[in-house]
Amino acid sequence: MTFFAELKAATGVEREYLLSTPLVNNCMAGQVTLDDYAAYLCQAYHHVKHTVPLLMATGSRLPFSHEWLRSAIAEYIEEEQGHQEWILNDIAACGFDSEAARQTEPNIATELMIAYAYDTIDRVNPMGFFGMVHVLEGTSIVAADAAATGIQKALNLPDHAFSYLRSHGALDQSHVKFFESLMNRIENPSEQQQIVHCAKVFYRLFGDVLRSIDGQQVTSLPSRIVQQSECVV
């Protein structure tokens, strides 16, 4: 069994914890409100804006024996640049002030997930960050397109309100294949163990991020542009 296959098998319980969140189920079923989607996008913005800095931190701490992996991180950085701005564009397409959203504070669960990522890289082992990559990219492939379809059906939002979710859905499968090829080159048992451990933790942390969004109201978001009834096309 390849390491990537082992990684997926070893984290099945934790993956189910994430995928069983009420928000995910409601999005799939088309039982979601505009506040639900906007609240999700706000938290997505607050963790996605750290993707490039986290990749940079990981690359800077890898040993020279992992130069091949540092080169892969450079590719990731180039591809991930600016994705947080896509999210702000989606927020604007939903009728909210994207600049006001930029100034909001993350939920505690989101802040804890990002803090754990930085701490793992700085204090434990930079290889652990690939556990986060596995969780976020793997979850996107499984759920992003279906969630976007359910949300759009429920809210009748325009296509350009889903640039982030659609770009990280089925069309992003090449990223997962690339990630799989990288993981299968990792042969050190301690590094493998660190990635599996961190993936389990990140499934839990990201699941908590989604749970923190469930039922969250964003009507207090400053400078809201339109009311929910007006955000229909």
Beta strands, then each sheet from edge to edge (+ up, - down):
end
